[in-house]
Amino acid sequence: IDYDLGLVYGKAQNYAQAESHFEQAIALDDNFTSAYMGLGKVLYEQGKLLEAAKAYEAIKFPGRYASVLQRNLRGIYSVLIANQEAVLVTSPNDINAYFSLGVFYDKMGDVNRAIAAYQQVIELDPKNQEGLTEPALKFQGQIFERLGQTGKAQQNFSRMGANTSQPI
């Protein structure tokens, strides 16, 4: 019933009510793919892009929704990337924007741009004063591992922890 109410409220553009009902449907069945799809849609319509992406990413078995799910996630990450790139136009040293870009590029499969974005974080904050250098080293290292570049990955991992008292 909650799923059906979510659909009704969603069609009526009462997104907050739809969100609540989709969440209740998911609470009853955490494999309810259609409810996750509905939740992602109403979150997106409310401008809650990160939350929408999390709802879509929580889908364990997309089944017939696989291509729609992939398209929706790509659309969300494209908007999030554009938003962070716009931040860098006015604030070219914004570490948070670079870190977010690293995450979003990686989710889009653009590993070279993800590596470069994380590198900006590492170079802009070598002493980890903003608290993002450690995760940037880790995530960049994980990308290197996935690419089979174990030497570079190990280099990143060995730099973690050492960068809080001295420049990298």
PyMOL commands that place a pseudoatom at each C-alpha (Angstrom):
pseudoatom trace, name=CA, resn=ILE, resi=1, chain=A, elem=C, hetatm=0, pos=[0.000, 0.000, 0.000]
pseudoatom trace, name=CA, resn=ASP, resi=2, chain=A, elem=C, hetatm=0, pos=[2.835, 2.398, 0.813]
pseudoatom trace, name=CA, resn=TYR, resi=3, chain=A, elem=C, hetatm=0, pos=[4.349, 1.872, -2.616]
pseudoatom trace, name=CA, resn=ASP, resi=4, chain=A, elem=C, hetatm=0, pos=[1.029, 2.626, -4.295]
pseudoatom trace, name=CA, resn=LEU, resi=5, chain=A, elem=C, hetatm=0, pos=[0.597, 5.750, -2.163]
pseudoatom trace, name=CA, resn=GLY, resi=6, chain=A, elem=C, hetatm=0, pos=[4.118, 6.803, -3.111]
pseudoatom trace, name=CA, resn=LEU, resi=7, chain=A, elem=C, hetatm=0, pos=[3.154, 6.550, -6.768]
pseudoatom trace, name=CA, resn=VAL, resi=8, chain=A, elem=C, hetatm=0, pos=[-0.044, 8.530, -6.241]
pseudoatom trace, name=CA, resn=TYR, resi=9, chain=A, elem=C, hetatm=0, pos=[1.706, 11.296, -4.313]
pseudoatom trace, name=CA, resn=GLY, resi=10, chain=A, elem=C, hetatm=0, pos=[4.563, 11.345, -6.795]
pseudoatom trace, name=CA, resn=LYS, resi=11, chain=A, elem=C, hetatm=0, pos=[2.205, 11.798, -9.740]
pseudoatom trace, name=CA, resn=ALA, resi=12, chain=A, elem=C, hetatm=0, pos=[0.522, 14.610, -7.812]
pseudoatom trace, name=CA, resn=GLN, resi=13, chain=A, elem=C, hetatm=0, pos=[3.977, 16.173, -7.313]
pseudoatom trace, name=CA, resn=ASN, resi=14, chain=A, elem=C, hetatm=0, pos=[3.625, 15.896, -3.564]
pseudoatom trace, name=CA, resn=TYR, resi=15, chain=A, elem=C, hetatm=0, pos=[7.187, 14.632, -3.392]
pseudoatom trace, name=CA, resn=ALA, resi=16, chain=A, elem=C, hetatm=0, pos=[7.664, 14.810, 0.373]
pseudoatom trace, name=CA, resn=GLN, resi=17, chain=A, elem=C, hetatm=0, pos=[4.664, 12.539, 0.964]
pseudoatom trace, name=CA, resn=ALA, resi=18, chain=A, elem=C, hetatm=0, pos=[5.764, 10.233, -1.856]
pseudoatom trace, name=CA, resn=GLU, resi=19, chain=A, elem=C, hetatm=0, pos=[9.248, 10.048, -0.344]
pseudoatom trace, name=CA, resn=SER, resi=20, chain=A, elem=C, hetatm=0, pos=[7.811, 9.039, 3.027]
pseudoatom trace, name=CA, resn=HIS, resi=21, chain=A, elem=C, hetatm=0, pos=[5.671, 6.280, 1.534]
pseudoatom trace, name=CA, resn=PHE, resi=22, chain=A, elem=C, hetatm=0, pos=[8.463, 4.871, -0.625]
pseudoatom trace, name=CA, resn=GLU, resi=23, chain=A, elem=C, hetatm=0, pos=[10.717, 4.807, 2.448]
pseudoatom trace, name=CA, resn=GLN, resi=24, chain=A, elem=C, hetatm=0, pos=[8.037, 2.937, 4.395]
pseudoatom trace, name=CA, resn=ALA, resi=25, chain=A, elem=C, hetatm=0, pos=[7.692, 0.408, 1.563]
pseudoatom trace, name=CA, resn=ILE, resi=26, chain=A, elem=C, hetatm=0, pos=[11.467, -0.109, 1.575]
pseudoatom trace, name=CA, resn=ALA, resi=27, chain=A, elem=C, hetatm=0, pos=[11.459, -0.532, 5.361]
pseudoatom trace, name=CA, resn=LEU, resi=28, chain=A, elem=C, hetatm=0, pos=[9.089, -3.470, 4.891]
pseudoatom trace, name=CA, resn=ASP, resi=29, chain=A, elem=C, hetatm=0, pos=[11.108, -4.994, 2.028]
pseudoatom trace, name=CA, resn=ASP, resi=30, chain=A, elem=C, hetatm=0, pos=[14.668, -3.787, 1.431]
pseudoatom trace, name=CA, resn=ASN, resi=31, chain=A, elem=C, hetatm=0, pos=[14.709, -5.631, -1.916]
pseudoatom trace, name=CA, resn=PHE, resi=32, chain=A, elem=C, hetatm=0, pos=[11.721, -3.673, -3.268]
pseudoatom trace, name=CA, resn=THR, resi=33, chain=A, elem=C, hetatm=0, pos=[13.403, -2.370, -6.410]
pseudoatom trace, name=CA, resn=SER, resi=34, chain=A, elem=C, hetatm=0, pos=[10.367, -0.431, -7.645]
pseudoatom trace, name=CA, resn=ALA, resi=35, chain=A, elem=C, hetatm=0, pos=[10.153, 1.434, -4.342]
pseudoatom trace, name=CA, resn=TYR, resi=36, chain=A, elem=C, hetatm=0, pos=[13.836, 2.386, -4.553]
pseudoatom trace, name=CA, resn=MET, resi=37, chain=A, elem=C, hetatm=0, pos=[13.287, 3.582, -8.117]
pseudoatom trace, name=CA, resn=GLY, resi=38, chain=A, elem=C, hetatm=0, pos=[10.319, 5.673, -6.984]
pseudoatom trace, name=CA, resn=LEU, resi=39, chain=A, elem=C, hetatm=0, pos=[12.276, 7.039, -4.037]
pseudoatom trace, name=CA, resn=GLY, resi=40, chain=A, elem=C, hetatm=0, pos=[15.189, 7.976, -6.282]
pseudoatom trace, name=CA, resn=LYS, resi=41, chain=A, elem=C, hetatm=0, pos=[12.848, 9.763, -8.657]
pseudoatom trace, name=CA, resn=VAL, resi=42, chain=A, elem=C, hetatm=0, pos=[11.062, 11.841, -5.996]
pseudoatom trace, name=CA, resn=LEU, resi=43, chain=A, elem=C, hetatm=0, pos=[14.359, 12.720, -4.310]
pseudoatom trace, name=CA, resn=TYR, resi=44, chain=A, elem=C, hetatm=0, pos=[15.718, 13.859, -7.665]
pseudoatom trace, name=CA, resn=GLU, resi=45, chain=A, elem=C, hetatm=0, pos=[12.590, 15.942, -8.273]
pseudoatom trace, name=CA, resn=GLN, resi=46, chain=A, elem=C, hetatm=0, pos=[13.192, 17.655, -4.911]
pseudoatom trace, name=CA, resn=GLY, resi=47, chain=A, elem=C, hetatm=0, pos=[16.769, 18.468, -5.896]
pseudoatom trace, name=CA, resn=LYS, resi=48, chain=A, elem=C, hetatm=0, pos=[18.194, 15.973, -3.390]
pseudoatom trace, name=CA, resn=LEU, resi=49, chain=A, elem=C, hetatm=0, pos=[20.697, 14.589, -5.858]
pseudoatom trace, name=CA, resn=LEU, resi=50, chain=A, elem=C, hetatm=0, pos=[23.064, 12.815, -3.481]
pseudoatom trace, name=CA, resn=GLU, resi=51, chain=A, elem=C, hetatm=0, pos=[20.163, 11.195, -1.660]
pseudoatom trace, name=CA, resn=ALA, resi=52, chain=A, elem=C, hetatm=0, pos=[18.653, 10.131, -4.988]
pseudoatom trace, name=CA, resn=ALA, resi=53, chain=A, elem=C, hetatm=0, pos=[21.941, 8.553, -6.031]
pseudoatom trace, name=CA, resn=LYS, resi=54, chain=A, elem=C, hetatm=0, pos=[22.127, 6.694, -2.703]
pseudoatom trace, name=CA, resn=ALA, resi=55, chain=A, elem=C, hetatm=0, pos=[18.599, 5.358, -3.189]
pseudoatom trace, name=CA, resn=TYR, resi=56, chain=A, elem=C, hetatm=0, pos=[19.459, 4.123, -6.671]
pseudoatom trace, name=CA, resn=GLU, resi=57, chain=A, elem=C, hetatm=0, pos=[22.775, 2.649, -5.520]
pseudoatom trace, name=CA, resn=ALA, resi=58, chain=A, elem=C, hetatm=0, pos=[20.973, 0.713, -2.770]
pseudoatom trace, name=CA, resn=ILE, resi=59, chain=A, elem=C, hetatm=0, pos=[19.194, -1.386, -5.386]
pseudoatom trace, name=CA, resn=LYS, resi=60, chain=A, elem=C, hetatm=0, pos=[20.579, -4.904, -5.103]
pseudoatom trace, name=CA, resn=PHE, resi=61, chain=A, elem=C, hetatm=0, pos=[18.784, -6.559, -8.010]
pseudoatom trace, name=CA, resn=PRO, resi=62, chain=A, elem=C, hetatm=0, pos=[17.805, -4.009, -10.684]
pseudoatom trace, name=CA, resn=GLY, resi=63, chain=A, elem=C, hetatm=0, pos=[16.380, -6.620, -13.053]
pseudoatom trace, name=CA, resn=ARG, resi=64, chain=A, elem=C, hetatm=0, pos=[14.252, -4.940, -15.711]
pseudoatom trace, name=CA, resn=TYR, resi=65, chain=A, elem=C, hetatm=0, pos=[15.232, -1.530, -14.318]
pseudoatom trace, name=CA, resn=ALA, resi=66, chain=A, elem=C, hetatm=0, pos=[18.960, -1.991, -15.016]
pseudoatom trace, name=CA, resn=SER, resi=67, chain=A, elem=C, hetatm=0, pos=[19.197, 0.324, -18.032]
pseudoatom trace, name=CA, resn=VAL, resi=68, chain=A, elem=C, hetatm=0, pos=[16.927, 2.984, -16.492]
pseudoatom trace, name=CA, resn=LEU, resi=69, chain=A, elem=C, hetatm=0, pos=[18.886, 2.780, -13.264]
pseudoatom trace, name=CA, resn=GLN, resi=70, chain=A, elem=C, hetatm=0, pos=[22.193, 3.239, -15.072]
pseudoatom trace, name=CA, resn=ARG, resi=71, chain=A, elem=C, hetatm=0, pos=[20.826, 6.172, -17.078]
pseudoatom trace, name=CA, resn=ASN, resi=72, chain=A, elem=C, hetatm=0, pos=[19.398, 7.849, -13.956]
pseudoatom trace, name=CA, resn=LEU, resi=73, chain=A, elem=C, hetatm=0, pos=[22.688, 7.495, -12.051]
pseudoatom trace, name=CA, resn=ARG, resi=74, chain=A, elem=C, hetatm=0, pos=[24.697, 8.838, -14.988]
pseudoatom trace, name=CA, resn=GLY, resi=75, chain=A, elem=C, hetatm=0, pos=[22.326, 11.797, -15.207]
pseudoatom trace, name=CA, resn=ILE, resi=76, chain=A, elem=C, hetatm=0, pos=[22.635, 12.564, -11.507]
pseudoatom trace, name=CA, resn=TYR, resi=77, chain=A, elem=C, hetatm=0, pos=[26.423, 12.295, -11.509]
pseudoatom trace, name=CA, resn=SER, resi=78, chain=A, elem=C, hetatm=0, pos=[26.636, 14.466, -14.618]
pseudoatom trace, name=CA, resn=VAL, resi=79, chain=A, elem=C, hetatm=0, pos=[24.692, 17.222, -12.842]
pseudoatom trace, name=CA, resn=LEU, resi=80, chain=A, elem=C, hetatm=0, pos=[26.783, 16.841, -9.681]
pseudoatom trace, name=CA, resn=ILE, resi=81, chain=A, elem=C, hetatm=0, pos=[29.985, 17.061, -11.735]
pseudoatom trace, name=CA, resn=ALA, resi=82, chain=A, elem=C, hetatm=0, pos=[28.757, 20.188, -13.519]
pseudoatom trace, name=CA, resn=ASN, resi=83, chain=A, elem=C, hetatm=0, pos=[27.887, 21.748, -10.148]
pseudoatom trace, name=CA, resn=GLN, resi=84, chain=A, elem=C, hetatm=0, pos=[31.360, 21.085, -8.715]
pseudoatom trace, name=CA, resn=GLU, resi=85, chain=A, elem=C, hetatm=0, pos=[33.091, 22.275, -11.882]
pseudoatom trace, name=CA, resn=ALA, resi=86, chain=A, elem=C, hetatm=0, pos=[31.086, 25.506, -11.598]
pseudoatom trace, name=CA, resn=VAL, resi=87, chain=A, elem=C, hetatm=0, pos=[32.328, 25.917, -8.015]
pseudoatom trace, name=CA, resn=LEU, resi=88, chain=A, elem=C, hetatm=0, pos=[35.917, 25.660, -9.265]
pseudoatom trace, name=CA, resn=VAL, resi=89, chain=A, elem=C, hetatm=0, pos=[35.350, 28.466, -11.761]
pseudoatom trace, name=CA, resn=THR, resi=90, chain=A, elem=C, hetatm=0, pos=[34.886, 30.922, -8.902]
pseudoatom trace, name=CA, resn=SER, resi=91, chain=A, elem=C, hetatm=0, pos=[36.943, 29.066, -6.274]
pseudoatom trace, name=CA, resn=PRO, resi=92, chain=A, elem=C, hetatm=0, pos=[39.773, 27.277, -8.115]
pseudoatom trace, name=CA, resn=ASN, resi=93, chain=A, elem=C, hetatm=0, pos=[41.352, 25.979, -4.883]
pseudoatom trace, name=CA, resn=ASP, resi=94, chain=A, elem=C, hetatm=0, pos=[38.190, 24.505, -3.357]
pseudoatom trace, name=CA, resn=ILE, resi=95, chain=A, elem=C, hetatm=0, pos=[39.391, 21.209, -1.902]
pseudoatom trace, name=CA, resn=ASN, resi=96, chain=A, elem=C, hetatm=0, pos=[35.853, 19.973, -1.231]
pseudoatom trace, name=CA, resn=ALA, resi=97, chain=A, elem=C, hetatm=0, pos=[34.910, 20.473, -4.886]
pseudoatom trace, name=CA, resn=TYR, resi=98, chain=A, elem=C, hetatm=0, pos=[37.971, 18.552, -6.078]
pseudoatom trace, name=CA, resn=PHE, resi=99, chain=A, elem=C, hetatm=0, pos=[37.284, 15.739, -3.639]
pseudoatom trace, name=CA, resn=SER, resi=100, chain=A, elem=C, hetatm=0, pos=[33.646, 15.516, -4.729]
pseudoatom trace, name=CA, resn=LEU, resi=101, chain=A, elem=C, hetatm=0, pos=[34.736, 15.526, -8.360]
pseudoatom trace, name=CA, resn=GLY, resi=102, chain=A, elem=C, hetatm=0, pos=[37.054, 12.614, -7.633]
pseudoatom trace, name=CA, resn=VAL, resi=103, chain=A, elem=C, hetatm=0, pos=[34.151, 10.619, -6.234]
pseudoatom trace, name=CA, resn=PHE, resi=104, chain=A, elem=C, hetatm=0, pos=[31.744, 11.549, -9.033]
pseudoatom trace, name=CA, resn=TYR, resi=105, chain=A, elem=C, hetatm=0, pos=[34.240, 10.991, -11.865]
pseudoatom trace, name=CA, resn=ASP, resi=106, chain=A, elem=C, hetatm=0, pos=[35.062, 7.586, -10.428]
pseudoatom trace, name=CA, resn=LYS, resi=107, chain=A, elem=C, hetatm=0, pos=[31.380, 6.658, -10.256]
pseudoatom trace, name=CA, resn=MET, resi=108, chain=A, elem=C, hetatm=0, pos=[31.066, 7.680, -13.911]
pseudoatom trace, name=CA, resn=GLY, resi=109, chain=A, elem=C, hetatm=0, pos=[34.031, 5.482, -14.803]
pseudoatom trace, name=CA, resn=ASP, resi=110, chain=A, elem=C, hetatm=0, pos=[36.284, 8.407, -15.710]
pseudoatom trace, name=CA, resn=VAL, resi=111, chain=A, elem=C, hetatm=0, pos=[39.218, 7.187, -13.649]
pseudoatom trace, name=CA, resn=ASN, resi=112, chain=A, elem=C, hetatm=0, pos=[41.808, 9.521, -15.170]
pseudoatom trace, name=CA, resn=ARG, resi=113, chain=A, elem=C, hetatm=0, pos=[39.822, 12.584, -14.173]
pseudoatom trace, name=CA, resn=ALA, resi=114, chain=A, elem=C, hetatm=0, pos=[39.124, 11.038, -10.756]
pseudoatom trace, name=CA, resn=ILE, resi=115, chain=A, elem=C, hetatm=0, pos=[42.841, 10.491, -10.181]
pseudoatom trace, name=CA, resn=ALA, resi=116, chain=A, elem=C, hetatm=0, pos=[43.570, 14.077, -11.254]
pseudoatom trace, name=CA, resn=ALA, resi=117, chain=A, elem=C, hetatm=0, pos=[40.871, 15.497, -8.960]
pseudoatom trace, name=CA, resn=TYR, resi=118, chain=A, elem=C, hetatm=0, pos=[42.191, 13.547, -5.970]
pseudoatom trace, name=CA, resn=GLN, resi=119, chain=A, elem=C, hetatm=0, pos=[45.703, 14.715, -6.850]
pseudoatom trace, name=CA, resn=GLN, resi=120, chain=A, elem=C, hetatm=0, pos=[44.504, 18.314, -6.602]
pseudoatom trace, name=CA, resn=VAL, resi=121, chain=A, elem=C, hetatm=0, pos=[43.249, 17.633, -3.082]
pseudoatom trace, name=CA, resn=ILE, resi=122, chain=A, elem=C, hetatm=0, pos=[46.606, 16.101, -2.133]
pseudoatom trace, name=CA, resn=GLU, resi=123, chain=A, elem=C, hetatm=0, pos=[48.575, 19.007, -3.605]
pseudoatom trace, name=CA, resn=LEU, resi=124, chain=A, elem=C, hetatm=0, pos=[46.327, 21.742, -2.199]
pseudoatom trace, name=CA, resn=ASP, resi=125, chain=A, elem=C, hetatm=0, pos=[46.329, 20.320, 1.335]
pseudoatom trace, name=CA, resn=PRO, resi=126, chain=A, elem=C, hetatm=0, pos=[49.520, 18.304, 1.811]
pseudoatom trace, name=CA, resn=LYS, resi=127, chain=A, elem=C, hetatm=0, pos=[49.272, 18.444, 5.612]
pseudoatom trace, name=CA, resn=ASN, resi=128, chain=A, elem=C, hetatm=0, pos=[45.662, 17.218, 5.640]
pseudoatom trace, name=CA, resn=GLN, resi=129, chain=A, elem=C, hetatm=0, pos=[44.393, 20.280, 7.477]
pseudoatom trace, name=CA, resn=GLU, resi=130, chain=A, elem=C, hetatm=0, pos=[40.990, 19.950, 5.802]
pseudoatom trace, name=CA, resn=GLY, resi=131, chain=A, elem=C, hetatm=0, pos=[40.801, 16.220, 6.535]
pseudoatom trace, name=CA, resn=LEU, resi=132, chain=A, elem=C, hetatm=0, pos=[40.387, 15.201, 2.896]
pseudoatom trace, name=CA, resn=THR, resi=133, chain=A, elem=C, hetatm=0, pos=[43.962, 14.328, 1.931]
pseudoatom trace, name=CA, resn=GLU, resi=134, chain=A, elem=C, hetatm=0, pos=[43.866, 10.940, 3.679]
pseudoatom trace, name=CA, resn=PRO, resi=135, chain=A, elem=C, hetatm=0, pos=[40.660, 9.836, 1.947]
pseudoatom trace, name=CA, resn=ALA, resi=136, chain=A, elem=C, hetatm=0, pos=[41.949, 11.254, -1.367]
pseudoatom trace, name=CA, resn=LEU, resi=137, chain=A, elem=C, hetatm=0, pos=[45.110, 9.152, -1.034]
pseudoatom trace, name=CA, resn=LYS, resi=138, chain=A, elem=C, hetatm=0, pos=[43.015, 6.105, -0.172]
pseudoatom trace, name=CA, resn=PHE, resi=139, chain=A, elem=C, hetatm=0, pos=[40.496, 6.495, -2.987]
pseudoatom trace, name=CA, resn=GLN, resi=140, chain=A, elem=C, hetatm=0, pos=[43.198, 7.328, -5.514]
pseudoatom trace, name=CA, resn=GLY, resi=141, chain=A, elem=C, hetatm=0, pos=[45.117, 4.260, -4.316]
pseudoatom trace, name=CA, resn=GLN, resi=142, chain=A, elem=C, hetatm=0, pos=[42.026, 2.099, -4.752]
pseudoatom trace, name=CA, resn=ILE, resi=143, chain=A, elem=C, hetatm=0, pos=[41.670, 3.312, -8.327]
pseudoatom trace, name=CA, resn=PHE, resi=144, chain=A, elem=C, hetatm=0, pos=[45.317, 2.469, -8.977]
pseudoatom trace, name=CA, resn=GLU, resi=145, chain=A, elem=C, hetatm=0, pos=[44.647, -1.024, -7.556]
pseudoatom trace, name=CA, resn=ARG, resi=146, chain=A, elem=C, hetatm=0, pos=[41.667, -1.506, -9.858]
pseudoatom trace, name=CA, resn=LEU, resi=147, chain=A, elem=C, hetatm=0, pos=[43.859, -0.455, -12.781]
pseudoatom trace, name=CA, resn=GLY, resi=148, chain=A, elem=C, hetatm=0, pos=[46.484, -3.002, -11.782]
pseudoatom trace, name=CA, resn=GLN, resi=149, chain=A, elem=C, hetatm=0, pos=[48.988, -0.284, -10.854]
pseudoatom trace, name=CA, resn=THR, resi=150, chain=A, elem=C, hetatm=0, pos=[49.901, -1.860, -7.535]
pseudoatom trace, name=CA, resn=GLY, resi=151, chain=A, elem=C, hetatm=0, pos=[53.129, 0.114, -7.149]
pseudoatom trace, name=CA, resn=LYS, resi=152, chain=A, elem=C, hetatm=0, pos=[51.296, 3.431, -7.350]
pseudoatom trace, name=CA, resn=ALA, resi=153, chain=A, elem=C, hetatm=0, pos=[48.572, 2.091, -5.073]
pseudoatom trace, name=CA, resn=GLN, resi=154, chain=A, elem=C, hetatm=0, pos=[51.107, 1.034, -2.444]
pseudoatom trace, name=CA, resn=GLN, resi=155, chain=A, elem=C, hetatm=0, pos=[52.821, 4.397, -2.726]
pseudoatom trace, name=CA, resn=ASN, resi=156, chain=A, elem=C, hetatm=0, pos=[49.524, 6.119, -1.937]
pseudoatom trace, name=CA, resn=PHE, resi=157, chain=A, elem=C, hetatm=0, pos=[48.723, 3.809, 0.956]
pseudoatom trace, name=CA, resn=SER, resi=158, chain=A, elem=C, hetatm=0, pos=[52.180, 4.255, 2.471]
pseudoatom trace, name=CA, resn=ARG, resi=159, chain=A, elem=C, hetatm=0, pos=[51.740, 8.035, 2.371]
pseudoatom trace, name=CA, resn=MET, resi=160, chain=A, elem=C, hetatm=0, pos=[48.608, 7.829, 4.490]
pseudoatom trace, name=CA, resn=GLY, resi=161, chain=A, elem=C, hetatm=0, pos=[49.214, 8.850, 8.087]
pseudoatom trace, name=CA, resn=ALA, resi=162, chain=A, elem=C, hetatm=0, pos=[52.569, 10.401, 7.241]
pseudoatom trace, name=CA, resn=ASN, resi=163, chain=A, elem=C, hetatm=0, pos=[51.036, 13.511, 5.750]
pseudoatom trace, name=CA, resn=THR, resi=164, chain=A, elem=C, hetatm=0, pos=[49.622, 15.051, 8.908]
pseudoatom trace, name=CA, resn=SER, resi=165, chain=A, elem=C, hetatm=0, pos=[52.942, 16.387, 10.164]
pseudoatom trace, name=CA, resn=GLN, resi=166, chain=A, elem=C, hetatm=0, pos=[54.912, 16.956, 6.996]
pseudoatom trace, name=CA, resn=PRO, resi=167, chain=A, elem=C, hetatm=0, pos=[54.231, 17.912, 3.399]
pseudoatom trace, name=CA, resn=ILE, resi=168, chain=A, elem=C, hetatm=0, pos=[53.815, 15.065, 0.964]
for i in range(1, 168): cmd.bond("trace and resi %d" % i, "trace and resi %d" % (i + 1))
show_as sticks, trace
zoom trace
